[in-house]
Amino acid sequence: MIKTGFKLNGRSVRPGQLGRELKNAMTKQLEDSVKKTVSQTVSQVRCRTHGQVARVTFHGRALSDMKFDVSGCCDDLVQEVRQRLGRR
């Protein structure tokens, strides 16, 4: 008899759980990538009046229902960040 085992991100994974764990790992990687891209975009925008940067808050339990809110010192900053992110 041959024993097989899988490791994903340094953790042992049972063969029956491999599909779920792969999906979770891919979702996490994509989520991190989206957050990094948004963060880089937002950090490049400063309020022309107050010199502040906007804040982006992510909500959701999975990538399929991930949403984000933009807040800032004034409506002009929030609007500019939303435009850069392609969200009106």
TIMIVO-870026 format. One record per atom (N, C-alpha, C): x, y, z; residue number from 1; residue in three letters; atom name; chain. Coordinates in Angstrom, 2 decimals. Layout:
BEGIN
[[X,Y,Z],NUM,"ala","CA","A"]
...
This chain:
BEGIN
[[0.85,-1.18,0.00],1,"met","N","A"]
[[0.00,0.00,0.00],1,"met","CA","A"]
[[0.89,1.24,0.00],1,"met","C","A"]
[[0.52,2.20,-0.80],2,"ile","N","A"]
[[1.28,3.45,-0.90],2,"ile","CA","A"]
[[0.47,4.55,-0.23],2,"ile","C","A"]
[[1.13,5.28,0.65],3,"lys","N","A"]
[[0.48,6.43,1.28],3,"lys","CA","A"]
[[0.86,7.68,0.50],3,"lys","C","A"]
[[-0.12,8.48,0.22],4,"thr","N","A"]
[[0.13,9.74,-0.46],4,"thr","CA","A"]
[[-0.24,10.88,0.46],4,"thr","C","A"]
[[0.36,11.99,0.26],5,"gly","N","A"]
[[0.05,13.16,1.06],5,"gly","CA","A"]
[[0.26,14.41,0.22],5,"gly","C","A"]
[[-0.41,15.44,0.59],6,"phe","N","A"]
[[-0.31,16.72,-0.11],6,"phe","CA","A"]
[[0.01,17.80,0.90],6,"phe","C","A"]
[[0.82,18.75,0.45],7,"lys","N","A"]
[[1.10,19.93,1.25],7,"lys","CA","A"]
[[0.74,21.14,0.41],7,"lys","C","A"]
[[0.04,22.05,1.02],8,"leu","N","A"]
[[-0.37,23.27,0.36],8,"leu","CA","A"]
[[-0.06,24.43,1.30],8,"leu","C","A"]
[[0.77,25.34,0.82],9,"asn","N","A"]
[[1.22,26.46,1.66],9,"asn","CA","A"]
[[1.84,25.97,2.96],9,"asn","C","A"]
[[2.58,24.86,2.87],10,"gly","N","A"]
[[3.27,24.32,4.03],10,"gly","CA","A"]
[[2.41,23.51,4.98],10,"gly","C","A"]
[[1.14,23.33,4.66],11,"arg","N","A"]
[[0.24,22.56,5.52],11,"arg","CA","A"]
[[-0.12,21.25,4.85],11,"arg","C","A"]
[[-0.23,20.22,5.66],12,"ser","N","A"]
[[-0.68,18.92,5.15],12,"ser","CA","A"]
[[-2.18,18.99,4.84],12,"ser","C","A"]
[[-2.54,18.42,3.71],13,"val","N","A"]
[[-3.94,18.43,3.28],13,"val","CA","A"]
[[-4.33,17.01,2.90],13,"val","C","A"]
[[-5.45,16.58,3.37],14,"arg","N","A"]
[[-5.97,15.24,3.01],14,"arg","CA","A"]
[[-6.43,15.25,1.56],14,"arg","C","A"]
[[-6.25,14.14,0.86],15,"pro","N","A"]
[[-6.66,14.09,-0.54],15,"pro","CA","A"]
[[-8.11,14.51,-0.78],15,"pro","C","A"]
[[-9.01,14.14,0.11],16,"gly","N","A"]
[[-10.42,14.51,-0.05],16,"gly","CA","A"]
[[-10.70,15.98,0.13],16,"gly","C","A"]
[[-9.75,16.71,0.72],17,"gln","N","A"]
[[-9.93,18.14,0.96],17,"gln","CA","A"]
[[-9.11,19.00,0.00],17,"gln","C","A"]
[[-8.38,18.35,-0.90],18,"leu","N","A"]
[[-7.48,19.07,-1.79],18,"leu","CA","A"]
[[-8.20,20.12,-2.64],18,"leu","C","A"]
[[-9.32,19.75,-3.24],19,"gly","N","A"]
[[-10.07,20.68,-4.08],19,"gly","CA","A"]
[[-10.49,21.92,-3.32],19,"gly","C","A"]
[[-11.05,21.72,-2.15],20,"arg","N","A"]
[[-11.50,22.85,-1.33],20,"arg","CA","A"]
[[-10.33,23.73,-0.91],20,"arg","C","A"]
[[-9.24,23.10,-0.50],21,"glu","N","A"]
[[-8.07,23.85,-0.05],21,"glu","CA","A"]
[[-7.41,24.63,-1.19],21,"glu","C","A"]
[[-7.38,24.03,-2.39],22,"leu","N","A"]
[[-6.85,24.74,-3.55],22,"leu","CA","A"]
[[-7.71,25.96,-3.88],22,"leu","C","A"]
[[-9.01,25.77,-3.83],23,"lys","N","A"]
[[-9.92,26.89,-4.10],23,"lys","CA","A"]
[[-9.72,27.99,-3.08],23,"lys","C","A"]
[[-9.59,27.64,-1.80],24,"asn","N","A"]
[[-9.37,28.63,-0.75],24,"asn","CA","A"]
[[-8.05,29.37,-0.95],24,"asn","C","A"]
[[-7.01,28.64,-1.33],25,"ala","N","A"]
[[-5.69,29.26,-1.54],25,"ala","CA","A"]
[[-5.72,30.21,-2.74],25,"ala","C","A"]
[[-6.38,29.81,-3.81],26,"met","N","A"]
[[-6.47,30.68,-4.98],26,"met","CA","A"]
[[-7.30,31.91,-4.68],26,"met","C","A"]
[[-8.39,31.74,-3.95],27,"thr","N","A"]
[[-9.23,32.86,-3.57],27,"thr","CA","A"]
[[-8.45,33.85,-2.72],27,"thr","C","A"]
[[-7.70,33.34,-1.76],28,"lys","N","A"]
[[-6.90,34.20,-0.88],28,"lys","CA","A"]
[[-5.85,34.96,-1.69],28,"lys","C","A"]
[[-5.18,34.29,-2.62],29,"gln","N","A"]
[[-4.16,34.94,-3.43],29,"gln","CA","A"]
[[-4.77,36.03,-4.30],29,"gln","C","A"]
[[-5.91,35.76,-4.91],30,"leu","N","A"]
[[-6.57,36.75,-5.74],30,"leu","CA","A"]
[[-7.05,37.93,-4.90],30,"leu","C","A"]
[[-7.60,37.63,-3.74],31,"glu","N","A"]
[[-8.06,38.66,-2.81],31,"glu","CA","A"]
[[-6.90,39.58,-2.41],31,"glu","C","A"]
[[-5.77,38.99,-2.06],32,"asp","N","A"]
[[-4.59,39.78,-1.67],32,"asp","CA","A"]
[[-4.11,40.65,-2.83],32,"asp","C","A"]
[[-4.15,40.10,-4.04],33,"ser","N","A"]
[[-3.73,40.84,-5.21],33,"ser","CA","A"]
[[-4.63,42.05,-5.47],33,"ser","C","A"]
[[-5.95,41.84,-5.36],34,"val","N","A"]
[[-6.90,42.93,-5.56],34,"val","CA","A"]
[[-6.68,44.00,-4.49],34,"val","C","A"]
[[-6.52,43.60,-3.25],35,"lys","N","A"]
[[-6.30,44.56,-2.17],35,"lys","CA","A"]
[[-5.02,45.35,-2.39],35,"lys","C","A"]
[[-3.97,44.70,-2.84],36,"lys","N","A"]
[[-2.70,45.38,-3.08],36,"lys","CA","A"]
[[-2.85,46.40,-4.20],36,"lys","C","A"]
[[-3.52,46.02,-5.29],37,"thr","N","A"]
[[-3.73,46.92,-6.42],37,"thr","CA","A"]
[[-4.55,48.13,-6.00],37,"thr","C","A"]
[[-5.62,47.89,-5.25],38,"val","N","A"]
[[-6.46,48.99,-4.78],38,"val","CA","A"]
[[-5.66,49.90,-3.85],38,"val","C","A"]
[[-4.90,49.31,-2.95],39,"ser","N","A"]
[[-4.10,50.07,-2.00],39,"ser","CA","A"]
[[-3.10,50.96,-2.73],39,"ser","C","A"]
[[-2.44,50.42,-3.75],40,"gln","N","A"]
[[-1.47,51.21,-4.51],40,"gln","CA","A"]
[[-2.15,52.36,-5.23],40,"gln","C","A"]
[[-3.31,52.11,-5.80],41,"thr","N","A"]
[[-4.05,53.17,-6.49],41,"thr","CA","A"]
[[-4.48,54.26,-5.53],41,"thr","C","A"]
[[-5.02,53.86,-4.38],42,"val","N","A"]
[[-5.52,54.82,-3.40],42,"val","CA","A"]
[[-4.39,55.64,-2.81],42,"val","C","A"]
[[-3.26,55.03,-2.55],43,"ser","N","A"]
[[-2.15,55.76,-1.93],43,"ser","CA","A"]
[[-1.58,56.84,-2.83],43,"ser","C","A"]
[[-1.86,56.77,-4.13],44,"gln","N","A"]
[[-1.37,57.78,-5.07],44,"gln","CA","A"]
[[-2.26,59.01,-5.12],44,"gln","C","A"]
[[-3.42,58.96,-4.48],45,"val","N","A"]
[[-4.38,60.07,-4.53],45,"val","CA","A"]
[[-4.41,60.78,-3.18],45,"val","C","A"]
[[-4.12,62.07,-3.20],46,"arg","N","A"]
[[-4.21,62.89,-1.99],46,"arg","CA","A"]
[[-5.23,63.98,-2.23],46,"arg","C","A"]
[[-5.94,64.33,-1.16],47,"cys","N","A"]
[[-6.91,65.41,-1.24],47,"cys","CA","A"]
[[-6.18,66.71,-1.56],47,"cys","C","A"]
[[-6.66,67.42,-2.55],48,"arg","N","A"]
[[-6.04,68.69,-2.95],48,"arg","CA","A"]
[[-6.24,69.78,-1.90],48,"arg","C","A"]
[[-7.28,69.66,-1.11],49,"thr","N","A"]
[[-7.58,70.66,-0.09],49,"thr","CA","A"]
[[-6.95,70.33,1.25],49,"thr","C","A"]
[[-7.07,69.07,1.68],50,"his","N","A"]
[[-6.67,68.68,3.03],50,"his","CA","A"]
[[-5.37,67.87,3.11],50,"his","C","A"]
[[-4.86,67.40,1.97],51,"gly","N","A"]
[[-3.62,66.62,1.95],51,"gly","CA","A"]
[[-3.74,65.21,2.49],51,"gly","C","A"]
[[-4.94,64.73,2.69],52,"gln","N","A"]
[[-5.19,63.40,3.26],52,"gln","CA","A"]
[[-5.32,62.36,2.15],52,"gln","C","A"]
[[-5.16,61.09,2.53],53,"val","N","A"]
[[-5.43,59.98,1.61],53,"val","CA","A"]
[[-6.75,59.34,2.02],53,"val","C","A"]
[[-7.36,58.65,1.08],54,"ala","N","A"]
[[-8.64,57.98,1.34],54,"ala","CA","A"]
[[-8.40,56.67,2.07],54,"ala","C","A"]
[[-9.46,56.10,2.57],55,"arg","N","A"]
[[-9.42,54.80,3.24],55,"arg","CA","A"]
[[-10.38,53.87,2.50],55,"arg","C","A"]
[[-9.90,52.66,2.25],56,"val","N","A"]
[[-10.73,51.66,1.58],56,"val","CA","A"]
[[-10.95,50.52,2.57],56,"val","C","A"]
[[-12.20,50.15,2.77],57,"thr","N","A"]
[[-12.56,49.07,3.68],57,"thr","CA","A"]
[[-13.23,47.97,2.87],57,"thr","C","A"]
[[-12.72,46.75,3.01],58,"phe","N","A"]
[[-13.26,45.59,2.30],58,"phe","CA","A"]
[[-14.25,44.85,3.19],58,"phe","C","A"]
[[-15.34,44.34,2.57],59,"his","N","A"]
[[-16.35,43.57,3.28],59,"his","CA","A"]
[[-16.67,42.33,2.46],59,"his","C","A"]
[[-16.90,41.24,3.13],60,"gly","N","A"]
[[-17.31,40.02,2.45],60,"gly","CA","A"]
[[-16.60,38.81,3.01],60,"gly","C","A"]
[[-17.23,37.67,2.86],61,"arg","N","A"]
[[-16.66,36.42,3.37],61,"arg","CA","A"]
[[-15.94,35.64,2.28],61,"arg","C","A"]
[[-16.23,35.96,1.03],62,"ala","N","A"]
[[-15.61,35.25,-0.09],62,"ala","CA","A"]
[[-15.42,36.25,-1.23],62,"ala","C","A"]
[[-14.58,35.89,-2.17],63,"leu","N","A"]
[[-14.31,36.77,-3.29],63,"leu","CA","A"]
[[-15.58,37.08,-4.07],63,"leu","C","A"]
[[-16.49,36.14,-4.13],64,"ser","N","A"]
[[-17.72,36.32,-4.91],64,"ser","CA","A"]
[[-18.62,37.40,-4.33],64,"ser","C","A"]
[[-18.51,37.68,-3.03],65,"asp","N","A"]
[[-19.35,38.73,-2.45],65,"asp","CA","A"]
[[-18.51,39.87,-1.86],65,"asp","C","A"]
[[-17.25,39.98,-2.31],66,"met","N","A"]
[[-16.36,41.02,-1.81],66,"met","CA","A"]
[[-16.79,42.39,-2.32],66,"met","C","A"]
[[-16.92,43.31,-1.43],67,"lys","N","A"]
[[-17.28,44.68,-1.76],67,"lys","CA","A"]
[[-16.34,45.60,-0.99],67,"lys","C","A"]
[[-16.24,46.83,-1.42],68,"phe","N","A"]
[[-15.42,47.76,-0.67],68,"phe","CA","A"]
[[-16.08,49.13,-0.63],68,"phe","C","A"]
[[-15.76,49.86,0.42],69,"asp","N","A"]
[[-16.24,51.22,0.60],69,"asp","CA","A"]
[[-15.05,52.16,0.61],69,"asp","C","A"]
[[-15.24,53.35,0.06],70,"val","N","A"]
[[-14.21,54.37,0.07],70,"val","CA","A"]
[[-14.68,55.50,0.98],70,"val","C","A"]
[[-13.80,55.92,1.89],71,"ser","N","A"]
[[-14.12,57.07,2.75],71,"ser","CA","A"]
[[-12.92,58.00,2.75],71,"ser","C","A"]
[[-13.16,59.23,3.09],72,"gly","N","A"]
[[-12.07,60.21,3.10],72,"gly","CA","A"]
[[-12.50,61.49,3.79],72,"gly","C","A"]
[[-11.61,62.46,3.75],73,"cys","N","A"]
[[-11.84,63.71,4.47],73,"cys","CA","A"]
[[-12.95,64.55,3.83],73,"cys","C","A"]
[[-13.20,64.34,2.53],74,"cys","N","A"]
[[-14.25,65.11,1.87],74,"cys","CA","A"]
[[-14.78,64.34,0.66],74,"cys","C","A"]
[[-15.91,64.79,0.14],75,"asp","N","A"]
[[-16.55,64.12,-0.99],75,"asp","CA","A"]
[[-15.69,64.16,-2.26],75,"asp","C","A"]
[[-14.93,65.25,-2.44],76,"asp","N","A"]
[[-14.09,65.35,-3.64],76,"asp","CA","A"]
[[-13.04,64.23,-3.67],76,"asp","C","A"]
[[-12.42,63.96,-2.53],77,"leu","N","A"]
[[-11.42,62.89,-2.46],77,"leu","CA","A"]
[[-12.06,61.53,-2.73],77,"leu","C","A"]
[[-13.19,61.27,-2.11],78,"val","N","A"]
[[-13.88,59.99,-2.30],78,"val","CA","A"]
[[-14.25,59.81,-3.77],78,"val","C","A"]
[[-14.75,60.86,-4.39],79,"gln","N","A"]
[[-15.14,60.79,-5.81],79,"gln","CA","A"]
[[-13.94,60.53,-6.71],79,"gln","C","A"]
[[-12.82,61.18,-6.44],80,"glu","N","A"]
[[-11.62,60.97,-7.26],80,"glu","CA","A"]
[[-11.11,59.54,-7.14],80,"glu","C","A"]
[[-11.09,59.01,-5.93],81,"val","N","A"]
[[-10.63,57.63,-5.73],81,"val","CA","A"]
[[-11.58,56.66,-6.43],81,"val","C","A"]
[[-12.85,56.86,-6.30],82,"arg","N","A"]
[[-13.82,55.98,-6.97],82,"arg","CA","A"]
[[-13.64,56.00,-8.48],82,"arg","C","A"]
[[-13.37,57.19,-9.04],83,"gln","N","A"]
[[-13.15,57.29,-10.48],83,"gln","CA","A"]
[[-11.90,56.52,-10.89],83,"gln","C","A"]
[[-10.84,56.63,-10.12],84,"arg","N","A"]
[[-9.61,55.91,-10.44],84,"arg","CA","A"]
[[-9.78,54.40,-10.34],84,"arg","C","A"]
[[-10.64,53.99,-9.46],85,"leu","N","A"]
[[-10.91,52.57,-9.29],85,"leu","CA","A"]
[[-11.98,52.07,-10.27],85,"leu","C","A"]
[[-12.54,52.99,-11.05],86,"gly","N","A"]
[[-13.55,52.60,-12.03],86,"gly","CA","A"]
[[-14.91,52.36,-11.42],86,"gly","C","A"]
[[-15.15,52.98,-10.27],87,"arg","N","A"]
[[-16.42,52.79,-9.57],87,"arg","CA","A"]
[[-17.03,54.14,-9.30],87,"arg","C","A"]
[[-18.22,54.36,-9.74],88,"arg","N","A"]
[[-18.87,55.67,-9.60],88,"arg","CA","A"]
[[-19.70,55.76,-8.36],88,"arg","C","A"]
